[in-house]
């Protein structure tokens, strides 16, 4: 129960107004507000996030920071023990196991043919430099993310005017890093197509 836990110094306190009679005799001590647990996490379990921006704009570096601070950004973060890194160009991953504090498994995207044999529940799956949606990636987005209880990140350079445009209807989140005009155009497109304003 939260009543038995110490309240952090950053939590705001509220006081109950005392009646005039009580103020004359002895003022009532402040009553701390009951802290509310923070349950929101940007990256929920069983979700797919599309990250897009130009090459060398820091997409992978940004994701590295997010994974390092997973207790803030991920739902059920205490269950995460592994990152599965898939790359369209090679199988080398950009992290050492010590930099993330997690086991890292890397594989070339072309060799990712059987998701069920590779992933485990609560894995963070990073598909980097995605150039086309392979059958395995399509399966992972439509079914695997939910059935295998994964956090999936798709990293692309562009998706607005490419074969990857269909990703927008399959993902749960779109994370944009504004490093070029193409990303700004994608943001405008998302606002116009996916959000209705009265």
C-alpha positions as CSV (number, residue, x, y, z in Angstrom):
1,X,0.0,0.0,0.0
2,X,1.2,3.5,-0.7
3,X,0.4,4.7,2.8
4,X,3.4,2.8,4.1
5,X,5.8,4.0,1.5
6,X,7.8,7.2,1.9
7,X,6.6,10.1,-0.2
8,X,9.3,11.4,-2.6
9,X,10.3,15.0,-2.2
10,X,9.1,15.8,-5.7
11,X,5.5,15.0,-4.8
12,X,3.3,18.0,-4.2
13,X,1.4,18.2,-0.9
14,X,-2.0,19.6,-0.4
15,X,-3.5,20.8,2.9
16,X,-7.1,20.6,4.0
17,X,-8.5,24.0,5.0
18,X,-9.0,24.2,8.7
19,X,-12.1,25.8,10.3
20,X,-11.7,29.2,11.9
21,X,-12.2,27.6,15.4
22,X,-9.4,25.2,14.9
23,X,-7.1,27.9,13.5
24,X,-7.4,29.8,16.8
25,X,-6.6,26.8,19.0
26,X,-4.0,24.9,17.0
27,X,-3.5,24.7,13.3
28,X,-4.0,21.3,11.8
29,X,-0.9,19.8,10.3
30,X,-0.7,19.5,6.5
31,X,-2.3,16.4,5.1
32,X,-0.1,14.9,2.3
33,X,-1.9,13.9,-0.9
34,X,-1.8,10.2,-1.6
35,X,0.7,9.5,-4.3
36,X,-0.8,8.1,-7.5
37,X,1.3,5.4,-9.2
38,X,2.4,6.3,-12.7
39,X,1.2,3.5,-14.9
40,X,1.6,5.1,-18.3
41,X,4.5,4.0,-20.5
42,X,4.9,5.2,-24.1
43,X,5.8,1.8,-25.3
44,X,3.3,-0.8,-24.2
45,X,3.7,-4.5,-24.2
46,X,2.4,-6.0,-27.5
47,X,3.0,-2.8,-29.5
48,X,4.8,-1.9,-32.7
49,X,6.5,1.5,-33.1
50,X,7.7,2.9,-36.4
51,X,10.7,5.2,-36.2
52,X,11.6,7.2,-39.3
53,X,14.1,9.9,-40.2
54,X,17.0,10.4,-42.6
55,X,20.2,8.3,-42.5
56,X,22.7,9.2,-39.7
57,X,20.1,11.3,-37.9
58,X,20.4,9.4,-34.6
59,X,17.5,7.0,-34.7
60,X,19.4,4.0,-33.3
61,X,21.2,6.2,-30.8
62,X,17.9,7.6,-29.6
63,X,16.5,4.0,-29.2
64,X,19.6,3.1,-27.3
65,X,18.8,5.8,-24.7
66,X,15.2,4.6,-24.5
67,X,16.2,1.0,-23.9
68,X,18.8,2.1,-21.3
69,X,16.0,4.0,-19.5
70,X,13.5,1.2,-20.0
71,X,12.0,1.5,-16.5
72,X,10.6,4.9,-17.7
73,X,9.5,4.1,-21.2
74,X,8.4,0.5,-21.2
75,X,5.4,-1.2,-19.7
76,X,6.4,-4.3,-17.7
77,X,10.0,-3.2,-18.0
78,X,11.2,-5.4,-15.1
79,X,10.5,-8.5,-17.3
80,X,12.7,-7.3,-20.2
81,X,15.9,-9.3,-20.5
82,X,16.8,-9.4,-24.2
83,X,17.0,-7.4,-27.4
84,X,16.6,-9.1,-30.7
85,X,18.3,-7.0,-33.3
86,X,17.5,-7.6,-37.0
87,X,19.2,-5.5,-39.7
88,X,18.4,-5.3,-43.4
89,X,22.0,-4.8,-44.4
90,X,24.0,-7.0,-41.9
91,X,23.7,-8.9,-38.7
92,X,26.0,-6.6,-36.6
93,X,24.3,-4.8,-33.8
94,X,25.3,-1.3,-32.6
95,X,25.4,-2.2,-28.9
96,X,27.6,-4.2,-26.6
97,X,25.6,-6.2,-24.0
98,X,27.0,-4.0,-21.3
99,X,25.8,-0.8,-22.8
100,X,22.1,-1.9,-22.5
101,X,22.4,-4.2,-19.6
102,X,20.6,-6.9,-21.6
103,X,21.4,-9.9,-23.7
104,X,21.5,-8.9,-27.4
105,X,20.8,-11.4,-30.2
106,X,21.6,-10.2,-33.7
107,X,20.5,-11.6,-37.0
108,X,20.4,-10.5,-40.7
109,X,16.8,-9.8,-41.7
110,X,17.1,-12.2,-44.6
111,X,17.7,-15.0,-42.0
112,X,14.6,-14.1,-40.0
113,X,12.3,-16.8,-41.4
114,X,10.8,-18.3,-38.3
115,X,9.9,-15.7,-35.6
116,X,8.5,-18.3,-33.2
117,X,11.9,-20.0,-32.9
118,X,13.8,-16.7,-32.2
119,X,11.6,-14.5,-30.0
120,X,10.5,-14.9,-26.4
121,X,7.9,-13.0,-24.4
122,X,9.0,-9.5,-23.3
123,X,11.7,-9.3,-25.9
124,X,12.5,-5.9,-27.5
125,X,12.7,-6.6,-31.3
126,X,14.5,-3.9,-33.3
127,X,14.3,-4.1,-37.1
128,X,16.8,-1.6,-38.3
129,X,17.3,-0.3,-41.9
130,X,14.0,-1.8,-43.0
131,X,13.7,-1.5,-46.8
132,X,10.8,-3.8,-47.6
133,X,8.2,-5.7,-45.6
134,X,9.2,-9.3,-45.8
135,X,6.6,-12.1,-45.0
136,X,8.2,-12.6,-41.6
137,X,8.1,-8.9,-40.7
138,X,4.5,-8.8,-41.9
139,X,3.6,-11.8,-39.7
140,X,5.4,-10.2,-36.7
141,X,3.5,-6.9,-37.1
142,X,0.0,-8.5,-37.7
143,X,0.2,-11.4,-35.2
144,X,3.5,-12.0,-33.6
145,X,3.7,-8.8,-31.5
146,X,0.5,-9.6,-29.7
147,X,0.8,-13.4,-29.5
148,X,4.5,-13.5,-28.5
149,X,4.1,-10.4,-26.2
150,X,6.8,-8.3,-27.7
151,X,7.9,-4.7,-28.0
152,X,8.7,-4.2,-31.7
153,X,10.6,-1.2,-33.3
154,X,10.8,-0.7,-37.0
155,X,13.5,1.8,-38.1
156,X,13.3,3.2,-41.6
157,X,14.7,6.2,-43.4
158,X,11.4,7.0,-45.1
159,X,8.0,5.6,-45.6
160,X,5.8,8.3,-47.1
161,X,6.6,7.7,-50.8
162,X,7.8,4.2,-50.7
163,X,6.7,0.6,-50.5
164,X,6.8,1.0,-46.7
165,X,3.8,3.4,-46.6
166,X,1.6,0.5,-45.7
167,X,3.4,0.3,-42.3
168,X,1.4,3.2,-41.1
169,X,-1.8,1.2,-40.9
170,X,-0.1,-1.7,-39.1
171,X,1.9,0.0,-36.3
172,X,0.6,1.3,-33.0
173,X,3.0,4.2,-32.6
174,X,4.9,6.5,-35.0
175,X,8.0,8.1,-33.6
176,X,9.3,10.9,-35.8
177,X,12.8,12.5,-35.4
178,X,12.8,15.7,-37.3
179,X,16.1,15.7,-39.2
180,X,14.9,16.5,-42.7
181,X,12.0,17.9,-44.8
182,X,10.7,14.4,-45.6
183,X,9.9,13.8,-41.9
184,X,8.1,17.1,-41.7
185,X,6.0,16.1,-44.7
186,X,5.2,12.8,-43.1
187,X,4.1,14.6,-39.9
188,X,1.8,16.8,-42.0
189,X,0.4,13.8,-43.8
190,X,-0.3,12.0,-40.5
191,X,-2.2,15.0,-39.1
192,X,-4.3,15.4,-42.2
193,X,-5.1,11.7,-42.8
194,X,-5.3,10.2,-39.4
195,X,-6.6,13.0,-37.1
196,X,-10.0,14.7,-37.5
197,X,-10.5,18.2,-36.2
198,X,-13.9,19.8,-35.7
